[in-house]
């Protein structure tokens, strides 16, 4: 297929595809999906080999958010029945992080619901970062706290944060249909603040909210222009009690095409499969590893994920290896541009359940561990795979890692 050969050549040269080429990837048929995966896989292996970076989420503060993001179970007025609790203490957060690190995670993503942090909140998170880093040598820490005010990114950097996540989520043209309590420009401003402070910027999207192919290409091209180190790709989890609870628009093949398009547009960036992979990719998750070089281990912010051991087995069975703490995630040219050198902890930002989704984030994670009775029907919504998180941070039960 001439299209795929052209896109591979461009990806190996780090050249931006045209919008028409990106749209053509999304328009390919299910019959061609393996060809699309094979082509994008060549670009993935050029820049990231067969390494898979593992990330682990710690939900520092759950629910009670004043924002009205339609995809989020922590939104204003949510009736989803999720865990709701205020700030974890630093030792509680560090204990939660330790479970993920023991399971092979390289980066801990600290997320808190809300519009954005107060200066006191930044102090809280600074104490948590210190506790985690004191107890886990070499760990990377990404913060995801919502919209940042002037000076807060610098304070997080001084406290030891390596990265900051804030997702664009959808195209600028449709953003107002998803959220009304803040703007697309607010999100762009926060990503720019993280960049300016020397933090590794992480920003991604949520697919499956009823957007068009044009919307998906718009947001991915906007992300490319922002130049984050990490792009988390989230697949909407339609959680009951949210306005988008009936939006079951994705198939495994559609998800693979979206991931391939992101890889072609962002060839040398850490592409992370975030929330929703278990629900929408299901048994085709191993194919997605040929496109993305990063995933979350264990549970998400408010929903359950695949068992951590199952993730590790999937990576090994698919012929990939878990990226070690001594390895630099980004390709040399990006790592050097960020002032990092091979062997240092240069990496991409946190991605997440529908993004590192705190305040205004997403990470509306996926559920697994549900028993299925009967036979699955192709393209039927798998509501049985969505399970609210009842373990880990904010509970007395052991986390899934």
N, C-alpha and C positions, 0 to 999 in steps of 0.2 A: 504494500500500500504506500503510494508516494507520500501521502500525508505523514505517516508514521516515520518514514525514513528521513523526511525533512525535519521533523520534530526531534528525532534522536540527534541528528547532526547539530541542530541549534542548541540542544541541551548540553552536549559535550563541549560546546564552545561558550556556554553561558549566555547565549543570545536569546533575547525575548521573542517568543512567537508572536504572530499577529493575532488580533482578536478573532479573526475568521478561523484561524487554525485551532485556537482554543475552543471555539464553539463547535468546530467539526469533531473534536475529540468527544465532546458530550453527545453529539448526534450519531456516533457510531452505533451499530446494531449489537444486540447480544451475541450474535454469531461471531462478531469480531473482537469480543472482549478479551480473549486470550492473546490476540495479536497486540492489542493496546497495552495490556499488562507487560508483555514481553518487551515492547519498545520502551516504555517508561522505565522498566526494570534496568535497562542498559544505562540509562542516565543515573538512576539511583546508585548502581554499583560503581559507576565512574567516580562519584564524589563521596560515597559512604561505604563502599565495599559491601560486606554481608553483615555489618554490625547493626544491632538493634539497641537503642538506648532505652533504659527503663526509668520511668518517673513515678513518683508516689505523691498522692494528694493528702494533705492534712487540712480538714475543714475547721479552721480556728473559731468560727462563729457561724452558726447555722440558722437560716430563716430570718424572719423579722426584718426584711429589707423594705425600704420605702419606695423603691423603684418598681415600675410596672412592666418589665420585660416579659413579653407574652410567652416565651419559651421556658421561663424559669420557675421551678417549684418553690423558690424562696421569695417570690415576688410579693408585692403589696396585696394583701387580701387573699393570699393563697389558701386553698382548702385541701391541700394534697396530703396532709397527715405526716409530713416529714419530721425528722428530729429538729427541735428548736432549742438552742442554748446560746448563752453569751460566751465571751472570750475564754478559751482554754488557757490555763496557766502555762508558763514556759516549760515546766517539767512534764506536764501532761502532753503538750505538743511534741516535746522531744521524745517521749516514750512512744507516741503514735508514729513518729517519723522513723524510729529505730526498727519498727516491724517491717517497713518497706525497704529500708536499707539492708536489713538482714536477708530479704528476699531477692536482692540483686539490684535494687534501684540505685541510680547514680545521682539523681536529683530529687529534692524534696520541694514540693510546691505548696506554699502556705497561702491559704485562701480564706477570705472573710467576707460575709455578705454585708451589703450596705452601699450607699451611693459612693462613698469614698472615705478614707480615714481622717480622723481628727489628728492633731499633733500628739495627743495622748495615745491614740491608737498606734501611731508610728512608734512611739516609745515602747508600747507593749510588744509589737512585732520585733523591734530591735532586740529586746530581751530574749524573745523566743529564738531568733536567729543565733544569738550568742550561745544559748544553751545547746542548740542542735550542733553547732560547729565545734564547741568545746568537747562534746561527747562523740563526735564522728569526724575523724580527720579526713579532709579531702572532699567532704560532701558539698555539692552545689545546692544553693537555696534560691528559689524563685518566689517572689511575693506577688500576690494578686489581690489587691485591696480595693479596686474600683478606681474612680477618677482621682487623680493626684492634684494637689495644690502646689503652688510654687515652693520649691525648696524641699519637698517631701521625698522626691526621688533621690536627691543628694544625701539626705539623711539615711535612707535605706541603704544606699551604697556604702556610706561610712559605717553602718552597722554590720556590714558583711554580706548583704544581699548580692547575688551574682546576676540576677535577672529580674525583669518585671513583665508580667503578662497583662494584657488588656486587649480583648478581641474586637475587631470591627463587626463581626458576626454576619452582616449582610450588606448589600449594596447601599450606597448613599441614597439612591432614588427611592428605595423601599424601606429605609430605616424607620421613618415615622409611622409606618404601618405596624411595626413590631414593638416600638418603645416610644413613649411620649414624654417621659420625665427627664430625659437628657437627650442630647443630639449626637449625630454621627461625628460632627466636628469636635465635640467634647472627647470622644474616644480617640480621634486622631491626635488631639492635643496631648493626651496622656501618654500615648506611644512616643511622641516626640520628646516629651519630658524625660522619659526613661532613657531614650537614646542620648540626650544631651547630658545626662548625669553619668554616663559611662556604664549604665546597666545594659546587659544583653536584652534587647527588646524581643518580646514574644507576642504575636498577634495573629489571630486566625479567624475562622468562620464557622457558621452553623449551616449545614445543608438539610433540606427537607422541610422548610417552613412554608412551602408553597411558592417559592421563588422560581423565576424563569432561568433558562440557561444563560441569558444575557446578564441577569443579576449575579449569577455565580461567577461569570467571567469578570464582571465589573469589580466585584469585591476582591478577587484574586489579583487582578491587575493593580488595584489600589494597594494591596498588601505588598506586591512587588515594589511599588514606588516608595513605600515606607521603609523597605529594606530591613525587616526584622530578621533575626538569626533563626527564629523558629516560627513555623506556621502550623498550629494545631487545627486539624480538620475534625469538626464535630458533626455527628449525624443526630438530628433532633430525636430526643426521647419524648414521645407525646405522653407526658405524665398526667394522669387523671387529676382534675382540679385546676389545670392551667388552660388558658384560652386556645392553645394549639393541641389540645388533647386528641383531637380527631384527625390530625394531619399525619397520616401514614402514607407518605409519598415515595418512599425509597425501596429499591430492590437491591440485592447484593451486587448485581451487575451495574446498576446506576452508581452505587457507592464507589466501585472500582474505577469507573470512568471519571468520576469527580476527583479521586485521588491522583489518577494519571494526569489529568489536566493541571492540577496543582503542581505536580512534579515537573511537568514540561515548562510551566511558567516560572517556577522557583527551583531550578535544577540543583543548586548547590546549597540550599537551605534545609535545615532540619524540618522535615515534614512529619508531624505526629498524628497518629490516629488517636483521637480523643474519645469523648463520650459517644456512645451509641454503636460501637463496633460489634459488640456481642448481639445486639438487637437486630441490626440491619445487615451486617456482613455474615453473621452466623458461621456456618461451616466453611465459608469462603474467606475467613480471616487470614489464613496462611498466604493466600494470593496477595493480600494487601501488603504483606511484608516486602514484596517485590517493588512496592511503590513508595512506602513510607519507611523511615529509618528509626522511628521512635514510637513508643506506646506508653500508656499508663498501666501500672501493675496494680491489681486488686480493685478495691471499690472506688467509687467516685464521691462527689460531695454529698448527694442526698439519695443516691441509688446504688444498688449493688452491681459489682462487675464480676467478670469471670474469675474463678479461683486462681490465685497467684501461681500455684504449681502448674495448672493447666496452661497458663501463658508461657511459662518456661519450657514446658514440653512442646508446645506449638512452635516456638522459636527454633528449638533444636531439631524437631522433626522436619521443618521446612528448610533446613540447611543453613540457618543463620546462627550467629553467635551474639551473646549479650556483651555489650560494650563495657569494658572495664573502667574503673575510676581513674586509671592512669592514662587513658586514651583521650585525645582531644576529639570532641564531637565534630566540629566544623572542619571543612577542608582547609588546607594550609593557607591558601590565599585569604580566606575569610578570617581565620584565626589570627593571622598576622595583622590584618587590618584592624582587628579589635584589640591588638596589643597583647595577644596570647601566643604562646609557643607550644609546640607539641609536647605533651606530657603534663601541661598545665591543665587547669580545669576550665577550659573555654567551652562553652556549650550554648545551646539555644535555650530559649525561655520555656516557661511552663505552658502547657497547653491544656486542655482540659477537658473535663466532662463536657461538655459543650464548650469548652475553652477553659482556661484556668478560671473558672467563672465565679468570681466572687461577686461582690457588689457588681452589678452590671455585668457580670461575666456570664458564663454559662455552665459548663461542666455538668449538664444535667445527664448524669451518667447512665450507664446501661445496667440492666439487671441480668443476672444469670441465675443459676441454681434453682430454676423453676422446673418442676416435673411436668412433662408434657404427656397428655393422654391422647391417643388417637394418632392420626397421620397428619403431618404438616402439609398444607396446600400452598403451592407456589403463589407468591405475590399476595398472600393473605396477611393482614396485620398480625404480628406476634405479640399481642398484649401480654401473654403469659410470661414474656421475658423481662418485663419491667417490674422490679421489686424495690421498694423503698429501703434505704439503708437503715439497719437496726443494730449495727455493731461498729466497733472501732471508736473513733473520736466522739466524745459526748455521751458514751455509754460505758457500761461495766464489762462489755463483751470484747473478746479478742478481735483485733482487726483482721481483714482478709488481705494477705500480702504474700 
